[in-house]
Amino acid sequence: MTKDKKPTVISLHSVYVMTLVWGTLIQFSEESEFVVDKSKIGLTRVPKDLPPQTKVLDVSQNFITELHLSDISFLSQLTVLRLSQNRMQCLDISVFKFNQDLEYLDLSHNQLQTILCHPITSLKHLDLSFNDFEALPICKEFGNLTQLNFLGLSATKLQQLDLLPIAHLHLSCILLDLERYYMKENEKESLQILNTEKLHLVFHPNSFFSVQVNISVKSVGCLQLANIKLGDDNCQVFITFLLELTQGPTLLNFTLNHVETTWKCLVGIFQFLWPKPVEYLSIYNLTIVESIDEEDFIYYETTLKGVKIEHITKRVFIFSQTALYRVFSDMNIRMLTIADTHFIHMLCPQVPSTFNFLNFTQNVFTDSVFQNCKTLARLETLILQKNKLEDLFKISLMTKDMLSLEILDVSSNSLEYDRHGENCTWVGSIVVLNLSSNILTDSVFRCLPPRIKVLDLHSNRIRSIPKDVAHLEALQELNVASNSLAHLPGCGSFSSLSILSIDYNSISNPSADFFQSCQKIRSLKAGNNPFQCTCELRDFIQSLGQVSSDVVESWPDSYECEYPESYKGTLLKDFRVSELSCNTALLIVTIGVTGLALALTMTGLCVYFDLPWYLRMLCQWTQTRRRARNVPLEELQRTLQFHAFISYSEHDSAWVKNELVPCLEKEGIKICLHERNFVPGKSIMENIINCIEKSYKSIFVLSPNFVQSEWCHYELYFAHHNLFHEGSDNLILILLDPIPQNSIPGKYHKLKALMAQRTYLEWPKEKSKHGPFWANIRAAFNIKLKLVAEEDDVKT
């Protein structure tokens, strides 16, 4: 009877599987219509309505118990099938006989007990791990899977030749799930694994290690064991299990994941592995239980190059710090990583160390670590990220005896530098320094290694880079992103600078002289700053446009205007401002030239149209009207006194007095003439205006002589002005003699306009036409005027 069991998620197994999945899926990333995800939706069988062109099908984490030929036979292009974490108990491989392109098949974390074999040749990834098989589910047909890279298996018992059908295949990885494996009484099993680059063994996560099986490998390069629970009692069982596994000369990497052990057993494992041919030992998720006491450790000559331990949990709270730290500090290896362990300190090696790489990321080291340590002369790289370091001056002292140190990473601490009278003492060999994510200010530039080439200061509190920075001539790469810098620095103090990252600062108006100052720059990252899009920024934008896009990173998308509000969000490359608005001198010259041209134009127009003359006339009319307002009311109440005022040239007086006046007066039309009706003592202008205003009509006798008379034009001007003022039609134009257009002076444009716009009466030379002429004149006086007699005026 098969029991339901809770799937155990193994992180490294998942990483490896997902890597293979990604490699298979990447080719379909741009063909999403061929990828169908039906995972975690409670399915009890494979859906029937799948698109026939489906290439990737994910039905994992459902409740599917069976897979039939009809479920997937129509998916002829199927390449990836994920059926993990379902409830399948039996699998007939013949259901895939029509899926000739199937490369990836994941049936892990089911309840499979049996499989029915069938030839299949296209698979590259086959995962049958974490199932309920009693024996390894190996079909002889698997020997034809020449493209197979990954094979995942499960079993509760092992036999030496279980893997013989696939012994000739060269696999990248074999995952062997031994969670349900149990020890047989008086029987020691064995298994021979011939050709795989990586062997991954997974044991039960909650049981003490008790597997006593002899697994021999021929050529494995990477060995990974997961879920190891050890105590002092079963520690030797585990070491014995490792004997055969670690014999191969090709084994380079040995990894333990999810390990619970005593300190004594852990030191015993180190001691066992020290003379082995393993080069790199990695331990992830290590839990130390019971007690931590001093243990004897003999540092044999070893081929081991590096030890990495990440994430240590200690269930021991009172212990000897020396007992714990000394084992690691005296290791005769080149590389040591102890990360995410919350170690509070690390001892200085007792003898000259072989370490050239130390990584203590995410611990709780303080400034006292490695102070006055003279045994790390070979150390080239030191990483102290995410610790409790506070004083940059002490960090510089720490390095003074590390004579080979080239790379120092103390990022993500609480470092600051506020010593003004003391000089920092750095070892002269440092060329790469990471001080990012601290609380450093401008003063940090007084405490830097003299030969540094790469400096990372991003995410600090720097407001400006001092101009008098010295001893940084070798600096080639500077990262000051995510600070509070207001200006783009020049390269006066950084003559070798080639890479600058200064994005996410407070730079609003960067200088256009930057590229002239920094001739060696081959990479600039200055986006995501609050650029103020004004005239001052224009030259900088032009200089950016002249530089190769390979030099200015993230251009133009990360370069936007922040101010003014009207340009906010506008890309710098799209910002435009006129030359005139930015060049003050040019603006002044333009205004001056425009003003001068306008003045000259106005002067020309005034001269052409005789504007002074019109202004003088307007002034005279205005004064006369003002005097009229001061006349007594009874005088203003007088009605019109004349039918018509006649304006003419003295040269035409004979025709006026002999022809025009007699003919009009015999019809009862009262005429106003200047020689008999102008009031003595008044100005000519005032008399003209008064006569025009007291007359019902104004008759103008036009001739070449009229055109040449300035007084006649005055009278015409006032009469026309009165026409608009009174709103009446009071003008009668008589053309005595033809007037050539070119004979009318330019200043008399009003006369030209009247002749062009108004109907005039032309004096005919033939006597036979005089009758209609006089009839038209009389018709113009079509109302009866009330004329106030002079006698009545006198009486009044």
HELIX and SHEET records of a PDB file:
HELIX    1   1 SER A   11  LEU A   25  1                                  15    
HELIX    2   2 ILE A   26  PHE A   28  5                                   3    
HELIX    3   3 SER A   32  PHE A   34  5                                   3    
HELIX    4   4 LEU A   69  ILE A   72  1                                   4    
HELIX    5   5 ILE A   93  PHE A   96  5                                   4    
HELIX    6   6 LYS A  140  ASN A  144  5                                   5    
HELIX    7   7 LEU A  164  ILE A  166  5                                   3    
HELIX    8   8 CYS A  235  LEU A  245  1                                  11    
HELIX    9   9 TRP A  263  LEU A  273  1                                  11    
HELIX   10  10 GLN A  321  SER A  329  1                                   9    
HELIX   11  11 LEU A  392  THR A  399  1                                   8    
HELIX   12  12 ASP A  442  ARG A  446  5                                   5    
HELIX   13  13 PHE A  514  SER A  517  1                                   4    
HELIX   14  14 CYS A  535  GLY A  545  1                                  11    
HELIX   15  15 GLU A  565  TYR A  567  5                                   3    
HELIX   16  16 LEU A  572  ASP A  574  5                                   3    
HELIX   17  17 GLU A  579  CYS A  582  1                                   4    
HELIX   18  18 THR A  584  PHE A  609  1                                  26    
HELIX   19  19 LEU A  611  ARG A  629  1                                  19    
HELIX   20  20 LEU A  633  LEU A  636  1                                   4    
HELIX   21  21 GLU A  650  ASP A  652  5                                   3    
HELIX   22  22 SER A  653  TRP A  655  1                                   3    
HELIX   23  23 VAL A  656  LEU A  660  3                                   5    
HELIX   24  24 VAL A  661  GLU A  665  1                                   5    
HELIX   25  25 HIS A  674  ASN A  677  1                                   4    
HELIX   26  26 ILE A  684  GLU A  693  1                                  10    
HELIX   27  27 PRO A  704  VAL A  707  1                                   4    
HELIX   28  28 GLU A  710  GLU A  726  1                                  17    
HELIX   29  29 GLN A  741  SER A  743  5                                   3    
HELIX   30  30 HIS A  749  GLN A  757  1                                   9    
HELIX   31  31 LYS A  767  LYS A  769  5                                   3    
HELIX   32  32 HIS A  770  ALA A  779  1                                  10    
HELIX   33  33 GLU A  790  LYS A  795  1                                   6    
SHEET    1   A 9 VAL A  35  ASP A  37  0                                        
SHEET    2   A 9 VAL A  56  ASP A  58  1                                        
SHEET    3   A 9 VAL A  80  ARG A  82  1                                        
SHEET    4   A 9 TYR A 104  ASP A 106  1                                        
SHEET    5   A 9 HIS A 125  ASP A 127  1                                        
SHEET    6   A 9 PHE A 150  SER A 154  1                                        
SHEET    7   A 9 LEU A 171  LEU A 178  1                                        
SHEET    8   A 9 GLU A 189  PHE A 203  1                                        
SHEET    9   A 9 VAL A 213  SER A 219  1                                        
SHEET    1   B21 VAL A  35  ASP A  37  0                                        
SHEET    2   B21 VAL A  56  ASP A  58  1                                        
SHEET    3   B21 VAL A  80  ARG A  82  1                                        
SHEET    4   B21 TYR A 104  ASP A 106  1                                        
SHEET    5   B21 HIS A 125  ASP A 127  1                                        
SHEET    6   B21 PHE A 150  SER A 154  1                                        
SHEET    7   B21 LEU A 171  LEU A 178  1                                        
SHEET    8   B21 GLU A 189  PHE A 203  1                                        
SHEET    9   B21 CYS A 222  LYS A 229  1                                        
SHEET   10   B21 ASN A 253  THR A 262  1                                        
SHEET   11   B21 TYR A 280  VAL A 289  1                                        
SHEET   12   B21 GLY A 306  LYS A 314  1                                        
SHEET   13   B21 MET A 335  ALA A 339  1                                        
SHEET   14   B21 PHE A 357  ASN A 359  1                                        
SHEET   15   B21 THR A 381  ILE A 383  1                                        
SHEET   16   B21 ILE A 407  ASP A 409  1                                        
SHEET   17   B21 VAL A 432  ASN A 434  1                                        
SHEET   18   B21 VAL A 454  ASP A 456  1                                        
SHEET   19   B21 GLU A 477  ASN A 479  1                                        
SHEET   20   B21 ILE A 499  SER A 501  1                                        
SHEET   21   B21 SER A 523  LYS A 525  1                                        
SHEET    1   C 2 CYS A  90  ASP A  92  0                                        
SHEET    2   C 2 THR A 114  LEU A 116  1                                        
SHEET    1   D 2 PHE A 531  GLN A 532  0                                        
SHEET    2   D 2 CYS A 561  TYR A 563  1                                        
SHEET    1   E 5 ILE A 671  CYS A 672  0                                        
SHEET    2   E 5 PHE A 642  SER A 647  1                                        
SHEET    3   E 5 SER A 695  LEU A 702  1                                        
SHEET    4   E 5 LEU A 731  LEU A 735  1                                        
SHEET    5   E 5 LEU A 761  GLU A 762  1                                        
END                                                                             
